């Protein structure tokens, strides 16, 4: 009889411990999800520091836009290289992905990869994807095989469409 009671106590103790362990893991996952949601809300609410000089002529505005688009392209290329070259260091790659996401209007920004361009300007594209999937692809492959071909931005300076071309 004592042996049976001790078995029941041991079983009950094991069930309580396992329930506690599962509760800790699920609460950690929920806390991580809440932190991710807070981060994305914070990024969406953060105002841009862009200013427009209304007194400057149109020619200088387009020159400023071209320079900023070139700067955006260079910075984005650096992020892509950093993500691809973070071999084996997933935390560093994810950190670079999160930093790069702040340059885009949303994680669903389309990424088009030009695989062929004919002499008349007709382009053939690879299957379209979004920026988040593309950056995760870079992380998994460990190689950046594409150059930035064209960047479209909105009035806030966020990227709304990205065209890449094979190197």
C-alpha positions as CSV (number, residue, x, y, z in Angstrom):
1,X,0.0,0.0,0.0
2,X,2.8,2.4,0.9
3,X,4.5,1.5,-2.4
4,X,1.4,2.4,-4.3
5,X,1.1,5.8,-2.5
6,X,4.7,6.6,-3.3
7,X,4.1,5.8,-7.0
8,X,1.1,8.1,-7.1
9,X,3.0,10.9,-5.4
10,X,6.0,10.5,-7.7
11,X,3.6,10.5,-10.8
12,X,1.8,13.6,-9.5
13,X,5.2,15.3,-8.8
14,X,6.3,14.5,-12.4
15,X,3.1,15.9,-13.9
16,X,3.4,19.1,-11.9
17,X,7.0,19.6,-12.9
18,X,6.3,18.9,-16.6
19,X,3.3,21.3,-16.6
20,X,5.5,24.0,-15.1
21,X,8.2,23.4,-17.7
22,X,5.7,23.7,-20.6
23,X,4.1,26.8,-19.0
24,X,7.6,28.5,-18.9
25,X,8.3,27.7,-22.5
26,X,4.9,28.9,-23.8
27,X,5.1,32.1,-21.7
28,X,8.6,32.7,-23.1
29,X,7.3,32.3,-26.6
30,X,4.4,34.6,-25.9
31,X,6.8,37.2,-24.4
32,X,9.0,37.0,-27.5
33,X,6.0,37.4,-29.8
34,X,4.8,40.4,-27.7
35,X,8.3,42.0,-28.0
36,X,8.4,41.5,-31.8
37,X,4.9,43.1,-32.0
38,X,6.0,46.0,-29.9
39,X,9.1,46.5,-32.1
40,X,7.2,46.5,-35.3
41,X,4.6,49.0,-33.9
42,X,7.4,51.2,-32.7
43,X,9.0,51.2,-36.1
44,X,5.7,52.1,-37.8
45,X,5.0,54.9,-35.4
46,X,8.5,56.4,-35.6
47,X,8.4,59.6,-37.6
48,X,10.9,60.2,-40.4
49,X,13.3,63.1,-40.2
50,X,12.9,64.1,-43.8
51,X,12.6,67.8,-44.6
52,X,11.8,69.4,-47.9
53,X,13.4,72.7,-48.9
54,X,10.6,74.5,-50.8
55,X,12.8,77.3,-52.0
56,X,15.2,75.1,-54.0
57,X,14.7,74.6,-57.7
58,X,13.4,71.4,-59.2
59,X,16.7,70.4,-60.7
60,X,18.5,70.3,-57.3
61,X,15.5,68.3,-55.8
62,X,16.0,65.6,-58.4
63,X,19.7,65.6,-57.8
64,X,19.1,65.2,-54.1
65,X,16.7,62.4,-54.7
66,X,19.2,60.6,-57.0
67,X,21.9,60.9,-54.4
68,X,19.7,59.7,-51.6
69,X,18.5,56.7,-53.8
70,X,22.2,55.9,-54.5
71,X,22.9,56.1,-50.7
72,X,19.9,53.9,-50.0
73,X,21.1,51.4,-52.6
74,X,24.6,51.3,-51.1
75,X,23.3,50.9,-47.6
76,X,20.9,48.2,-48.6
77,X,23.7,46.4,-50.5
78,X,25.8,46.5,-47.3
79,X,23.0,45.0,-45.3
80,X,22.5,42.2,-47.9
81,X,26.3,41.4,-47.8
82,X,26.3,41.4,-44.0
83,X,23.3,39.1,-43.9
84,X,24.8,36.7,-46.4
85,X,28.2,36.8,-44.8
86,X,27.0,36.1,-41.2
87,X,27.8,32.4,-41.8
88,X,26.7,30.4,-38.9
89,X,25.8,33.4,-36.7
90,X,22.0,33.4,-36.9
91,X,21.6,36.1,-34.2
92,X,23.8,38.5,-36.1
93,X,22.0,37.8,-39.4
94,X,18.6,38.3,-37.7
95,X,19.9,41.6,-36.2
96,X,20.9,42.8,-39.7
97,X,17.5,41.7,-41.1
98,X,15.7,43.7,-38.4
99,X,17.8,46.8,-39.1
100,X,17.3,46.5,-42.9
101,X,13.6,46.1,-42.4
102,X,13.4,49.7,-41.2
103,X,14.3,50.9,-44.7
104,X,11.2,49.3,-46.2
105,X,7.6,50.5,-46.1
106,X,6.5,47.0,-45.0
107,X,7.9,43.5,-44.8
108,X,5.8,42.6,-47.8
109,X,7.6,45.0,-50.2
110,X,8.0,43.1,-53.6
111,X,11.4,42.0,-54.7
112,X,11.8,41.4,-58.4
113,X,14.9,39.7,-59.7
114,X,15.8,40.3,-63.4
115,X,17.2,37.1,-64.9
116,X,17.4,38.4,-68.5
117,X,17.1,41.7,-70.3
118,X,16.8,41.8,-74.0
119,X,18.2,44.6,-76.3
120,X,14.8,46.2,-76.6
121,X,14.5,46.6,-72.9
122,X,12.2,43.7,-72.2
123,X,12.9,42.1,-68.9
124,X,12.4,38.5,-67.7
125,X,11.9,38.1,-64.0
126,X,12.4,35.3,-61.6
127,X,9.4,34.4,-59.4
128,X,8.5,37.5,-57.3
129,X,9.1,37.4,-53.5
130,X,8.9,39.9,-50.7
131,X,11.8,41.5,-48.9
132,X,11.5,39.5,-45.7
133,X,11.6,36.2,-47.5
134,X,14.5,37.4,-49.7
135,X,16.6,38.4,-46.7
136,X,15.9,35.1,-45.0
137,X,17.0,33.4,-48.3
138,X,20.3,35.4,-48.2
139,X,20.8,34.2,-44.6
140,X,20.2,30.6,-45.5
141,X,22.3,30.6,-48.7
142,X,25.2,32.6,-47.4
143,X,25.8,34.3,-50.7
144,X,24.6,37.5,-52.2
145,X,24.3,36.7,-56.0
146,X,22.3,39.8,-57.0
147,X,23.1,43.5,-57.4
148,X,20.5,46.3,-56.8
149,X,19.1,47.4,-60.2
150,X,16.3,49.8,-59.2
151,X,14.8,51.1,-56.0
152,X,11.4,52.8,-55.7
153,X,10.7,54.8,-52.6
154,X,7.6,56.5,-51.2
155,X,7.5,60.2,-50.2
156,X,8.8,59.2,-46.7
157,X,12.0,57.7,-48.2
158,X,10.9,54.1,-47.5
159,X,11.5,51.5,-50.1
160,X,8.3,50.3,-51.8
161,X,9.7,48.1,-54.6
162,X,13.1,46.6,-55.2
163,X,14.5,45.3,-58.5
164,X,17.6,43.1,-58.4
165,X,19.8,41.8,-61.2
166,X,22.1,38.7,-61.3
167,X,25.7,39.6,-60.9
